[in-house]
Amino acid sequence: MSISIAFIPLAPKAKLSSAPIRADFASKWPTLPTPEPVKAEKDQMAFRVGTNDVIIAFMRAPIPWSDLEGPCETSWLWPDAEAALRDHAGHLIVTVMSQDGPVEQSGLLTRICASILATCEQAPGVFWSNASLLVPSNVFQDFARDILPEGPPLYIWVDFRVGPTGKDKTSGFTTGMAALGHMEFETENSPEPPGELRERLFDLANYVLENGPVIKDGDTVGEDANERIRVVYAKSAFGHKGKAMRLEYGSAGSRKGWFGR
């Protein structure tokens, strides 16, 4: 059994209870098993969703600011995250324990968090720790309700960090793919503008989540046969553990590549 965890900051005097959370979940996702309450420890709520165990633990202290400072500075989904979170008084640790794969686990964790947000006005958003992402309540709920039924809501599961590194050059990397069972993507020498590089990283991440680890070391990727970007399995240049899939722009390798979005 493995676990997936997210954190939800709480404003002072936050109120929440198990029954409204479970009712919201059952209403929004009626095709999934109905959450059934189970006995929990003090300052916890617990229930089962099918074969999955869910524990919501209330912590009477804010999330350490050292964990939030960097994500606040880089959160493009929540530009005013710092102002919203500076005075939060406590937080929830939301844990899903399951025998399912990481994508299915993340899907259930997303739905549980969305139901907490929907039933607790004092919960301003989610800290998705696997990607060091801060997402405001309304955006997180929209992704859970509208995107998740169609496929992985990558923009709240994976951080696509991009930025200029010099004249006509952009670097970028993902954070969160490892938690979904795949290597991270990264590049240091893209000639694309930041917006286009973010879209490319998104497309590649979505592709491997849909098709599995089909991009091999030395393959080439691109939007058509004229665009060749070589994928190299190598040590991360951005501090990720293990190897990353590095995008090397320039001449293509000799191996057969994959093309498309």
Wavefront OBJ file of the C-alpha trace (Angstrom):
o trace
v 0.000 0.000 0.000
v 1.271 3.469 -0.896
v 0.217 6.948 0.137
v -0.423 10.340 -1.430
v -0.521 13.533 0.642
v -1.662 17.125 0.189
v -1.847 20.053 2.615
v -4.713 22.512 3.011
v -4.039 25.780 4.903
v -6.783 27.014 7.214
v -7.744 30.512 8.280
v -8.459 31.186 11.966
v -11.633 29.610 13.372
v -11.998 27.217 10.452
v -14.916 24.813 10.729
v -15.272 21.501 8.939
v -16.788 18.105 9.553
v -16.817 14.703 7.914
v -20.475 14.459 6.898
v -20.582 17.518 4.565
v -17.299 16.473 2.949
v -18.597 12.978 2.281
v -21.934 14.315 1.018
v -20.226 16.727 -1.385
v -17.979 13.948 -2.679
v -20.937 11.583 -3.229
v -22.888 14.334 -5.021
v -20.092 15.406 -7.362
v -18.768 11.931 -8.217
v -21.730 9.550 -7.979
v -20.028 6.836 -10.057
v -17.350 6.374 -7.373
v -17.918 4.415 -4.154
v -19.697 6.429 -1.467
v -17.303 7.474 1.335
v -18.003 5.477 4.501
v -16.897 6.931 7.862
v -14.540 4.949 10.100
v -13.283 5.558 13.626
v -10.468 8.106 13.789
v -7.981 9.462 16.302
v -8.357 12.837 18.007
v -8.171 15.782 15.586
v -8.714 13.434 12.650
v -11.478 12.411 10.295
v -11.284 9.100 8.470
v -13.367 7.261 5.899
v -13.066 4.647 3.195
v -13.772 5.105 -0.488
v -14.016 1.613 -1.879
v -10.699 -0.020 -0.940
v -8.979 3.315 -0.289
v -8.381 4.797 3.163
v -8.639 8.558 3.649
v -7.361 10.381 6.735
v -7.795 14.122 7.273
v -5.638 15.326 10.171
v -6.047 18.788 11.702
v -2.766 20.461 12.691
v -3.006 23.379 15.123
v -0.134 25.264 13.513
v 0.450 26.839 10.098
v 2.403 25.136 7.360
v 6.035 26.216 7.950
v 6.661 29.381 5.971
v 9.969 27.941 4.776
v 7.891 25.366 2.839
v 5.580 28.004 1.350
v 7.877 30.929 0.591
v 9.309 29.531 -2.655
v 5.959 28.223 -3.987
v 4.359 31.607 -3.194
v 6.978 33.396 -5.300
v 6.532 31.092 -8.301
v 2.788 30.314 -8.222
v 1.357 31.504 -11.537
v -2.017 29.923 -10.680
v -2.218 31.904 -7.401
v -0.399 35.235 -7.831
v -1.531 36.611 -4.445
v -0.789 33.400 -2.532
v 1.579 35.107 -0.090
v -1.005 37.663 1.001
v -3.655 34.953 1.327
v -1.482 32.590 3.368
v 0.663 34.810 5.585
v -1.848 34.681 8.440
v -3.203 31.152 8.135
v -3.497 29.577 11.567
v -3.576 25.831 10.984
v -3.662 23.239 8.250
v -4.958 19.860 7.211
v -2.850 16.912 6.162
v -4.963 14.942 3.686
v -3.725 11.399 3.126
v -4.943 8.717 0.738
v -3.697 5.166 1.328
v -4.306 2.809 -1.536
v -3.127 -0.157 -3.571
v -3.945 1.802 -6.739
v -1.338 3.369 -8.979
v -0.075 6.933 -8.425
v -2.352 8.517 -11.039
v -5.480 6.919 -9.560
v -4.343 7.869 -6.052
v -3.770 11.454 -7.118
v -7.220 11.530 -8.686
v -8.893 10.456 -5.450
v -6.775 12.853 -3.382
v -7.769 15.681 -5.721
v -11.472 14.904 -5.323
v -11.189 14.688 -1.521
v -9.372 18.035 -1.373
v -11.964 19.625 -3.673
v -14.787 18.470 -1.391
v -12.974 19.881 1.644
v -12.597 23.230 -0.129
v -16.253 23.208 -1.189
v -17.443 22.708 2.396
v -14.970 24.924 4.263
v -14.894 28.634 3.401
v -11.868 29.107 5.647
v -9.730 26.851 3.406
v -8.221 29.202 0.793
v -6.499 26.595 -1.357
v -4.221 23.554 -1.576
v -0.483 23.019 -1.237
v 0.148 20.104 -3.625
v 3.420 19.059 -2.067
v 4.469 16.542 -4.752
v 4.942 19.487 -7.106
v 5.453 22.291 -4.559
v 2.395 23.938 -6.118
v -0.041 26.336 -4.478
v -3.497 26.373 -6.037
v -6.384 28.644 -4.914
v -9.668 27.064 -3.918
v -11.761 28.099 -6.920
v -9.132 26.994 -9.449
v -8.543 23.678 -7.697
v -12.265 22.918 -7.550
v -12.709 23.830 -11.223
v -9.926 21.456 -12.270
v -11.308 18.643 -10.116
v -14.834 19.079 -11.456
v -14.191 19.939 -15.114
v -10.775 18.534 -16.090
v -10.284 15.424 -13.959
v -13.206 13.484 -15.491
v -11.517 13.823 -18.897
v -7.911 13.140 -17.856
v -5.127 14.113 -15.462
v -5.425 17.782 -14.346
v -1.728 18.333 -14.909
v -1.601 22.018 -14.077
v -2.522 21.262 -10.458
v -0.400 18.083 -10.246
v 2.800 19.168 -11.991
v 4.779 22.401 -11.840
v 5.937 23.481 -15.311
v 8.658 25.949 -14.376
v 10.115 27.942 -17.280
v 12.113 31.131 -17.684
v 14.599 32.936 -19.922
v 18.280 32.051 -19.472
v 19.886 34.328 -22.026
v 19.364 35.830 -25.430
v 16.797 33.724 -27.283
v 17.189 30.843 -24.811
v 14.781 29.393 -22.269
v 15.210 26.741 -19.612
v 12.505 24.751 -17.917
v 11.656 21.662 -15.919
v 8.766 19.767 -14.431
v 8.228 18.878 -10.784
v 5.598 16.290 -9.949
v 6.030 13.695 -12.700
v 8.129 11.479 -10.413
v 5.213 11.259 -7.970
v 3.078 10.059 -10.896
v 5.542 7.281 -11.729
v 7.609 8.932 -14.470
v 10.867 10.819 -14.909
v 10.798 14.592 -14.875
v 11.345 16.566 -18.091
v 13.845 19.407 -18.310
v 15.932 21.479 -20.696
v 18.557 24.203 -20.440
v 18.783 25.343 -24.046
v 15.348 25.702 -25.616
v 15.074 28.339 -28.359
v 11.340 28.608 -27.642
v 9.688 31.456 -25.705
v 8.669 30.523 -22.154
v 5.002 30.071 -23.037
v 5.784 27.675 -25.881
v 8.236 25.701 -23.757
v 5.653 25.350 -20.991
v 3.183 24.030 -23.567
v 5.769 21.549 -24.876
v 6.544 20.236 -21.402
v 2.820 19.939 -20.742
v 2.263 18.005 -23.973
v 5.119 15.609 -23.245
v 3.962 15.020 -19.683
v 0.422 14.380 -20.855
v 1.687 12.012 -23.559
v 3.599 9.740 -21.193
v 0.737 9.704 -18.687
v -1.613 8.581 -21.446
v 0.751 6.129 -23.158
v 3.254 5.039 -20.528
v 7.073 5.341 -20.593
v 7.325 5.042 -24.369
v 9.896 7.816 -24.922
v 13.255 6.061 -24.715
v 16.767 7.322 -24.122
v 18.002 8.748 -27.433
v 14.582 9.122 -29.061
v 13.623 12.349 -30.751
v 10.442 14.293 -30.218
v 8.819 17.123 -32.113
v 5.649 18.423 -33.660
v 6.597 17.088 -37.097
v 9.403 15.238 -38.864
v 11.342 18.476 -39.397
v 11.590 19.327 -35.706
v 14.100 17.125 -33.908
v 14.644 17.365 -30.162
v 16.673 14.558 -28.665
v 15.652 13.042 -25.325
v 18.570 12.021 -23.111
v 18.236 10.186 -19.821
v 20.714 12.007 -17.582
v 21.321 13.391 -14.117
v 19.051 16.335 -13.449
v 20.537 19.797 -13.816
v 17.825 21.174 -11.511
v 18.301 19.009 -8.450
v 15.737 16.275 -9.054
v 16.575 12.876 -7.631
v 17.466 10.186 -10.128
v 17.604 10.700 -13.864
v 15.503 13.150 -15.822
v 14.462 13.217 -19.471
v 16.535 16.094 -20.776
v 15.519 17.774 -24.035
v 18.540 18.558 -26.209
v 17.736 20.912 -29.058
v 19.786 20.601 -32.221
v 20.761 17.679 -34.406
v 18.747 14.529 -33.978
v 20.144 11.205 -32.858
v 20.248 8.164 -35.063
v 17.451 6.318 -33.292
v 13.900 6.307 -34.484
v 11.904 8.999 -32.744
v 8.373 9.836 -31.753
v 6.623 12.778 -33.306
v 3.438 14.512 -32.338
v 1.743 16.317 -29.506
l 1 2 3 4 5 6 7 8 9 10 11 12 13 14 15 16 17 18 19 20 21 22 23 24 25 26 27 28 29 30 31 32 33 34 35 36 37 38 39 40 41 42 43 44 45 46 47 48 49 50 51 52 53 54 55 56 57 58 59 60 61 62 63 64 65 66 67 68 69 70 71 72 73 74 75 76 77 78 79 80 81 82 83 84 85 86 87 88 89 90 91 92 93 94 95 96 97 98 99 100 101 102 103 104 105 106 107 108 109 110 111 112 113 114 115 116 117 118 119 120 121 122 123 124 125 126 127 128 129 130 131 132 133 134 135 136 137 138 139 140 141 142 143 144 145 146 147 148 149 150 151 152 153 154 155 156 157 158 159 160 161 162 163 164 165 166 167 168 169 170 171 172 173 174 175 176 177 178 179 180 181 182 183 184 185 186 187 188 189 190 191 192 193 194 195 196 197 198 199 200 201 202 203 204 205 206 207 208 209 210 211 212 213 214 215 216 217 218 219 220 221 222 223 224 225 226 227 228 229 230 231 232 233 234 235 236 237 238 239 240 241 242 243 244 245 246 247 248 249 250 251 252 253 254 255 256 257 258 259 260 261
